[in-house]
C-alpha cells in the first residue's frame, strides 16, 4: 500500500509539472525546456528557507513562487522574442544556467552536497507528515492545476494562445499582443512548476542539483508528448504512464543479472512504438 | 488508437507474466533477504554493478549449509535518481520483504532513512563523508572514509615527496569540493604553493587551464575526480608534455591497468587485497572498486550478525543487529580495518596505489 502511495505522490508531482508545461507547449506552441529550472528554483526556495531560516512550508513555497514569477517574467521577456527551435534552445540554456548556479553557488545551495532535513507542510497544527495525508494534499493541487488548465483552455485568453500557436503573424494581425500572452503563460507555468518543486523538496526531504538537470526537463516534455499536447487529461495520463511503465516493469520477474538493463530497453521500445503509432500522443490535440 | 491500445495491452500482459517461483515444499530454514537499491543502469551503472558483484561474492563465500538461515539477495535499480528512492524503499521492504538493505551515497540513504527507521530495517550506505558525520537514522550505517583522512593522506604524499607548485584539478561533485578545500587549507598552512581548478562533470577540454598553470609555474598536477573527466585531464596533461611522474590522483575506482597509467600514484580507498580485486574481475567480469569491497563487507557483516543473533528461528530485530555492529568497534574487513564510531560511521583508511610492471599495486599491501 505504501509503495502505491509513494508512487501516487510522485505521480501528483509529475502531473503538476506536466500540466504546467502543457500550458506553454500545448496551448501556446512554445517549446520550452526550462521547466526543470523552475522546478529546481521552487524546490531550493523551500529547501533553503525551511532548513536554514526556519520558514514553514507555505511561506517558503510562497517566496519560491514569487522568485519563480520574477525570474520567469524576466526570462519570458527575452524568450518571447524567439520562436520554434530557437525558443527551445534558449529555454534549455536557462535550465543549464540554473543547474550550474545550484551546483556552484555553494554558500547558498550547498552545491553538490545538497540540502537535507526539509520538513513537511502543516495547516493549523495538522502536519502532512504521513504519506497518505501528503498524497491527499498533493492531489488537491493537481485538481486545482487541472481546473486552471481547463479554465484557460476554454477562455478567450486560451483561444488567443491557440491562435498564436497556429499562426502567430495572423494573431498579431488580428490585434493581439502576442508577446504579452507568451510572457504571461510562461510565467504562470513557471509558478506552477515551482509549486511542484516545493512539493518535491518536502516529499523527498533531500535535494541536490542532479534532480533539476536539463534531462529532467526533457523527461517532462516526454510526459506531455506521450499524454497529448494541449490536453489537461493527456498531461495526467502522460505523467501516470511514464511513471507506471518503468515501475510495472520491475514486476516482470526478469533475471536480476540483466533486469535493470532489460527494463530500460523495454521501456524505451514501448515509447518508440507509442510515438510511431500515435505521434500526437494519447489525447493530443496538437503536434509540435 | 486501436493499435495503441493493443500495444498498451501487450505491455500490461508482459507485466502480468511475472516469473512466479514456486516455494520449495519444505522450507527448512528461514530466509534472510538482503537488498540493495543501487544504480544498475544509467551513467552510474558501473558503480552499482561493482557493488552488486561484491555482494554476490560475499554471499557465495560466506554462506554454507550449516548456517541457521538461508540468504538471498534482492536488487533494485535506482539509476542514481533521488526521486525514485522512497518508492523503491517501500517496494523492496514491503513487496520483496528484505530484512536489511543498502544503497550508494548518503544522499540516497538520507531520503530513505525515515522509511527504514519506521519499518525497522537496517540501512547500510556507502559514501564518502565528513569527519563530523551525523547519524541520520536509528538503524543506519555508513561505510566509507572521512574526507579529512583522504586529504591527510594526499598531503602526506605531497610533503613526503617535497612537492611544491601544485595545481589541483577538483571535480565539483559530491564531497570532493570539501575534500579539496580541506587539503588546500592544510597546504596553505605549510606554505606549499598550490592552486585549485574546479571543474564541473561533463567538461572535456582542460588544455587552456593546463597551459595557464604551466605558464604560472605549476609543475605537479593532482586530479581529484572520476572518469572520464579524470582520464581526459591526464591525457591532456600528457599531450601537453607533462610526464606521469608529475601527475597524481585521487580515485575511488580502479582504473584498468594500461601504459597510460605507468608511474601514476593515486591516493585511494582500500579496494581490498589484490586477490579480491582480481577474483571479482575474473568471476564477474567487472572492474572491482572500493564499492565492491564495501558491499562485500556489508553482506558479510549481515550474515555474521544474523548467525550470531540466531534465536530459534525468530529473526533478530534491527535494534539487535545495530547493537551487534556497534559492539564490533574495530574488525578486519575486505576494505582493510573497519572501525565503527558511535554514530554508525564505519571508516576505512585510504591507501596509496601505483601502476607498475603491468598492474596496479597497493603500496604497503
Contacts between the chains, C-beta under 8 A, distances in Angstrom:
chain1	res1	chain2	res2	distance
A	1	B	94	7.7
A	2	B	90	4.7
A	2	B	94	6.1
A	3	B	87	6.4
A	3	B	90	4.1
A	3	B	91	4.8
A	3	B	94	5.6
A	3	B	95	6.2
A	5	B	90	8.0
A	6	B	86	4.7
A	6	B	87	4.3
A	6	B	90	5.3
A	7	B	87	5.5
A	9	B	86	7.8
A	10	B	83	6.3
A	10	B	84	7.7
A	10	B	86	8.0
A	10	B	87	6.3
A	100	B	200	7.0
A	103	B	172	6.1
A	103	B	200	6.5
A	104	B	172	6.6
A	104	B	200	7.5
A	106	B	177	6.8
A	111	B	172	6.8
A	111	B	177	6.1
A	112	B	172	6.1
A	112	B	173	5.3
A	112	B	174	5.5
A	112	B	175	7.8
A	112	B	176	8.0
A	112	B	177	6.5
A	113	B	174	7.4
A	113	B	175	6.6
A	113	B	177	7.6
A	113	B	178	7.2
A	114	B	107	5.6
A	116	B	107	7.8
A	116	B	110	4.9
A	116	B	136	7.5
A	200	B	83	7.1
A	203	B	86	7.4
A	204	B	82	5.9
A	204	B	83	6.4
A	204	B	85	7.5
A	204	B	86	6.9
A	204	B	111	5.5
A	205	B	110	7.2
A	205	B	111	6.4
A	205	B	114	7.1
A	206	B	82	6.7
A	206	B	107	5.9
A	206	B	110	4.7
A	206	B	111	5.0
A	207	B	82	7.6
A	208	B	82	7.0
A	208	B	107	5.7
A	210	B	80	7.6
A	210	B	81	7.9
A	210	B	82	7.0
A	211	B	81	7.6
A	211	B	82	5.4
A	211	B	83	6.2
A	245	B	11	6.8
A	247	B	87	7.1
A	248	B	11	7.6
A	248	B	12	7.4
A	248	B	15	4.2
A	249	B	14	7.8
A	249	B	15	6.7
A	250	B	76	7.1
A	250	B	91	6.9
A	251	B	15	5.7
A	251	B	18	5.4
A	252	B	14	6.2
A	252	B	15	6.1
A	252	B	17	6.8
A	252	B	18	6.4
A	252	B	19	7.6
A	253	B	17	7.4
A	253	B	18	4.3
A	253	B	19	3.0
A	253	B	20	7.2
A	253	B	21	7.9
A	254	B	19	7.7
A	256	B	73	7.8
A	256	B	74	7.7
A	256	B	75	5.0
A	259	B	40	7.6
A	259	B	75	7.4
A	259	B	77	7.2
A	260	B	40	3.4
A	260	B	41	4.3
A	260	B	45	7.5
A	260	B	75	7.6
A	260	B	77	3.5
A	260	B	79	8.0
A	261	B	40	7.3
A	261	B	41	5.3
A	263	B	41	7.3
A	263	B	77	7.0
A	264	B	41	4.9
A	264	B	42	7.9
A	266	B	14	7.2
A	270	B	7	7.0
A	270	B	11	5.5
A	273	B	7	5.3
A	274	B	4	6.7
A	274	B	7	6.5
A	277	B	3	4.7
A	277	B	4	5.3
A	277	B	7	6.7
A	278	B	1	7.1
A	278	B	3	7.9
A	278	B	4	4.7
A	282	B	4	7.1
